[in-house]
Amino acid sequence: MQIILPFISFQIWETGIKYQNQLISPTTSRSSNVLGVTITNSDNFSYFVSSAQRKNPPNYVEFKLTIPKLKLNKKEVLVDSNDLTRGLAHLPGTALPGEKGNVFISGHSAINFFKDIKDAPFAKLQDLKKGDKILVEAGGSEFVYEVIELKVVKPSDLSVINPPDTVGRYISLMTCVPPGLNFKRLVVLGKMV
């Protein structure tokens, strides 16, 4: 039941969100070739790892993520980190908050929705809809993003790291789906407002 129930629940969610035109099918317009990023497999779990190095590192090692709809408040995101065991991780080489490009953040989901949010901060990421706000505090500034797209992709789809264009400021939040399982990835894309 612990595995079947989340899987069925996710299938119902995915069908409903497609019906509401909230879920976007992955497009092929973005390049899937992302410099310095590989897909690593560990214990039947695949994840992105980046070897990118910043010429000018930021003057902070973490920033805060707030998602009011999910009651996620000032959750720490480790800058330029491949380590998901410590919480939310900002993929090395992707944009920093407020910069042009895509701030790419990964985090765990969980089978048990009542599990401590500390262990699975993105457990309810699928509850977001177009228009919901994502707030980021970094380097003494606050940035506001608005959800513009949700998509479910294969774990090997590197194209989600790239921003949709070269002039906008975006944020992507990625987690495994169905919650607690790792068959696919849910990516929530936001644009700075």
Secondary structure as GFF3:
##gff-version 3
##sequence-region A 1 193
A	DSSP	alpha_helix	4	19	.	.	.	ID=ss1
A	DSSP	beta_strand	37	42	.	.	.	ID=ss2
A	DSSP	beta_strand	45	50	.	.	.	ID=ss3
A	DSSP	beta_strand	62	67	.	.	.	ID=ss4
A	DSSP	three_ten_helix	68	70	.	.	.	ID=ss5
A	DSSP	beta_strand	72	78	.	.	.	ID=ss6
A	DSSP	three_ten_helix	84	86	.	.	.	ID=ss7
A	DSSP	beta_strand	88	90	.	.	.	ID=ss8
A	DSSP	beta_strand	101	106	.	.	.	ID=ss9
A	DSSP	three_ten_helix	125	127	.	.	.	ID=ss10
A	DSSP	beta_strand	133	138	.	.	.	ID=ss11
A	DSSP	beta_strand	141	153	.	.	.	ID=ss12
A	DSSP	three_ten_helix	158	161	.	.	.	ID=ss13
A	DSSP	beta_strand	169	177	.	.	.	ID=ss14
A	DSSP	beta_strand	184	192	.	.	.	ID=ss15
###
